[in-house]
Amino acid sequence: MMIVECQKEIRLIKKKIKRNLKKIQEYSSAVSTEPFPFETEEEQREQVDSLIQNNIELALRSVKLKKDMEYTSVLVEATIDGMTKTISEWIQIRRHEGQLCYRTYKALNTKQGDSRLRYAPPVQGGTLPQVVSFFDIRTRDNCLSWWHDVIEKIDSTIEVINATTEITEAP
């Protein structure tokens, strides 16, 4: 089974569980003077028990599929812009750390200096103070561009891997 098929099955399992929950709620009680959805009380109980058992089995299947997907994502590597990481690591970078790195370079600016410059008194001889930056703007811009590109490439790379990689069963 490919990763993408596994993801689809997990989504279908969740939908089945939700449908079963509605049926369990509907069938788990009735008014004694009204007709039961099933012919006898025993059949009604069996149906409720069957739905409960089905939901438990579905939930356990979903857990196993997720575990297998996670295991596979720890084993499979991909290289993006010269960096080789596991799929698990790329997902983490996509969700959190990539944005933190991008924002780190975005924080390199002269806003603080510009703000304080407004209130800075002139130095001796009437020379106006100037903002001094302690970073190279070209390096900052290159790094911003690089992190932006990497974050964008992660989605397409993972999409290809999900469609072409077999799930590895976790031990």
Secondary structure, 3 states (H helix, E strand, C coil): CEHHHHHHHHHHHHHHHHHHHHHHHHHCCCCCCCCCCCCCHHHHHHHHHHHHHHHHHHHHHHHHHHHHHHHHHHHCEEEECCEEEEHHHHHHHHHHHHHHHHHHHHCCCCHHHHHHHCCCCCCHHHCCCCCCCCCCHHHHHHHHHHHHHHHHHHHHHHHHHHHHCECCCCC
